[in-house]
Amino acid sequence: MKKNMGLIDKIIRSLIAAFIAILYFTNLISGTVALVLGAFAIIFIITSFVSFCPLYTPFGINTRKSKQ
């Protein structure tokens, strides 16, 4: 698994996940919406930690700076 996420991409994903968590714990979202957004938040956190997004691969997206 080749890393394809840059630092800014990981920060943005982590911030989105934190925002979803805040919405959930302040009871601004609930039910099905909370479950779907919670799943996205978990996926965002996991992909941020491993620096790899499987959806980037088929589209050839790479936000990580190349080493020269």
C-alpha atoms as an extended CHARMM CRD file, in Angstrom:
* protein
*
        68  EXT
         1         1  MET       CA              0.0000000000        0.0000000000        0.0000000000  PROA      1               0.0000000000
         2         2  LYS       CA              1.6860000000        3.1800000000       -1.2230000000  PROA      2               0.0000000000
         3         3  LYS       CA              0.9350000000        6.3420000000        0.7320000000  PROA      3               0.0000000000
         4         4  ASN       CA             -1.0240000000        8.8680000000       -1.3330000000  PROA      4               0.0000000000
         5         5  MET       CA             -2.1990000000       11.4970000000        1.1800000000  PROA      5               0.0000000000
         6         6  GLY       CA             -0.3790000000       14.6810000000        2.0510000000  PROA      6               0.0000000000
         7         7  LEU       CA             -0.3040000000       16.5180000000        5.3670000000  PROA      7               0.0000000000
         8         8  ILE       CA             -2.9770000000       19.0780000000        4.4570000000  PROA      8               0.0000000000
         9         9  ASP       CA             -5.2970000000       16.3280000000        3.2300000000  PROA      9               0.0000000000
        10        10  LYS       CA             -4.8740000000       14.4440000000        6.5230000000  PROA      10              0.0000000000
        11        11  ILE       CA             -5.5120000000       17.5920000000        8.5780000000  PROA      11              0.0000000000
        12        12  ILE       CA             -8.6930000000       18.4100000000        6.6430000000  PROA      12              0.0000000000
        13        13  ARG       CA            -10.0110000000       14.8680000000        7.0790000000  PROA      13              0.0000000000
        14        14  SER       CA             -9.2730000000       14.9510000000       10.8170000000  PROA      14              0.0000000000
        15        15  LEU       CA            -11.0230000000       18.3150000000       11.2050000000  PROA      15              0.0000000000
        16        16  ILE       CA            -14.0990000000       17.0330000000        9.3610000000  PROA      16              0.0000000000
        17        17  ALA       CA            -14.1920000000       13.9440000000       11.5940000000  PROA      17              0.0000000000
        18        18  ALA       CA            -13.8730000000       16.1280000000       14.7070000000  PROA      18              0.0000000000
        19        19  PHE       CA            -16.6810000000       18.3950000000       13.4590000000  PROA      19              0.0000000000
        20        20  ILE       CA            -18.9540000000       15.3820000000       12.9180000000  PROA      20              0.0000000000
        21        21  ALA       CA            -18.1320000000       14.1480000000       16.4370000000  PROA      21              0.0000000000
        22        22  ILE       CA            -18.9980000000       17.5570000000       17.8760000000  PROA      22              0.0000000000
        23        23  LEU       CA            -22.3210000000       17.5610000000       16.0210000000  PROA      23              0.0000000000
        24        24  TYR       CA            -23.1150000000       14.1050000000       17.3790000000  PROA      24              0.0000000000
        25        25  PHE       CA            -22.1440000000       14.7390000000       20.9990000000  PROA      25              0.0000000000
        26        26  THR       CA            -24.0700000000       18.0230000000       21.1020000000  PROA      26              0.0000000000
        27        27  ASN       CA            -27.1450000000       16.1700000000       19.7660000000  PROA      27              0.0000000000
        28        28  LEU       CA            -27.3790000000       18.2690000000       16.6240000000  PROA      28              0.0000000000
        29        29  ILE       CA            -27.4860000000       15.1120000000       14.5100000000  PROA      29              0.0000000000
        30        30  SER       CA            -29.1290000000       11.8160000000       15.3610000000  PROA      30              0.0000000000
        31        31  GLY       CA            -30.6350000000        8.7180000000       13.8160000000  PROA      31              0.0000000000
        32        32  THR       CA            -29.6360000000        7.5930000000       10.3400000000  PROA      32              0.0000000000
        33        33  VAL       CA            -27.8040000000       10.8400000000        9.5780000000  PROA      33              0.0000000000
        34        34  ALA       CA            -25.6210000000       10.3640000000       12.6550000000  PROA      34              0.0000000000
        35        35  LEU       CA            -24.8250000000        6.7700000000       11.6670000000  PROA      35              0.0000000000
        36        36  VAL       CA            -23.8820000000        7.6700000000        8.1030000000  PROA      36              0.0000000000
        37        37  LEU       CA            -21.7830000000       10.6830000000        9.1100000000  PROA      37              0.0000000000
        38        38  GLY       CA            -20.2260000000        8.6590000000       11.9180000000  PROA      38              0.0000000000
        39        39  ALA       CA            -19.1570000000        6.0040000000        9.4210000000  PROA      39              0.0000000000
        40        40  PHE       CA            -17.5910000000        8.7030000000        7.2380000000  PROA      40              0.0000000000
        41        41  ALA       CA            -15.8080000000       10.1540000000       10.2660000000  PROA      41              0.0000000000
        42        42  ILE       CA            -14.3430000000        6.7690000000       11.1760000000  PROA      42              0.0000000000
        43        43  ILE       CA            -13.1840000000        6.2240000000        7.5950000000  PROA      43              0.0000000000
        44        44  PHE       CA            -11.6220000000        9.7050000000        7.5260000000  PROA      44              0.0000000000
        45        45  ILE       CA             -9.7150000000        9.0350000000       10.7610000000  PROA      45              0.0000000000
        46        46  ILE       CA             -8.4540000000        5.6330000000        9.5980000000  PROA      46              0.0000000000
        47        47  THR       CA             -7.3110000000        6.9310000000        6.2150000000  PROA      47              0.0000000000
        48        48  SER       CA             -5.6050000000        9.8710000000        7.9140000000  PROA      48              0.0000000000
        49        49  PHE       CA             -3.6040000000        7.5750000000       10.1870000000  PROA      49              0.0000000000
        50        50  VAL       CA             -2.4780000000        5.2330000000        7.4110000000  PROA      50              0.0000000000
        51        51  SER       CA             -1.9610000000        8.0550000000        4.8550000000  PROA      51              0.0000000000
        52        52  PHE       CA             -3.7250000000        6.0170000000        2.1890000000  PROA      52              0.0000000000
        53        53  CYS       CA             -7.0790000000        6.5960000000        0.5270000000  PROA      53              0.0000000000
        54        54  PRO       CA             -8.2790000000        3.6470000000       -1.5940000000  PROA      54              0.0000000000
        55        55  LEU       CA            -10.5020000000        5.9230000000       -3.6950000000  PROA      55              0.0000000000
        56        56  TYR       CA             -7.5180000000        7.9880000000       -4.8030000000  PROA      56              0.0000000000
        57        57  THR       CA             -5.8450000000        5.0040000000       -6.4950000000  PROA      57              0.0000000000
        58        58  PRO       CA             -8.2470000000        4.3920000000       -9.4260000000  PROA      58              0.0000000000
        59        59  PHE       CA             -8.3610000000        8.1140000000      -10.1970000000  PROA      59              0.0000000000
        60        60  GLY       CA             -4.5880000000        8.5790000000       -9.9490000000  PROA      60              0.0000000000
        61        61  ILE       CA             -4.8550000000       11.2300000000       -7.2310000000  PROA      61              0.0000000000
        62        62  ASN       CA             -1.8340000000       11.7840000000       -5.0070000000  PROA      62              0.0000000000
        63        63  THR       CA             -1.7530000000       14.7310000000       -2.5940000000  PROA      63              0.0000000000
        64        64  ARG       CA              1.5530000000       13.6930000000       -1.0420000000  PROA      64              0.0000000000
        65        65  LYS       CA              4.6010000000       15.6770000000       -2.0650000000  PROA      65              0.0000000000
        66        66  SER       CA              7.1270000000       13.5940000000       -3.9430000000  PROA      66              0.0000000000
        67        67  LYS       CA             10.6450000000       13.2430000000       -2.5770000000  PROA      67              0.0000000000
        68        68  GLN       CA             13.2850000000       14.6450000000       -4.8820000000  PROA      68              0.0000000000
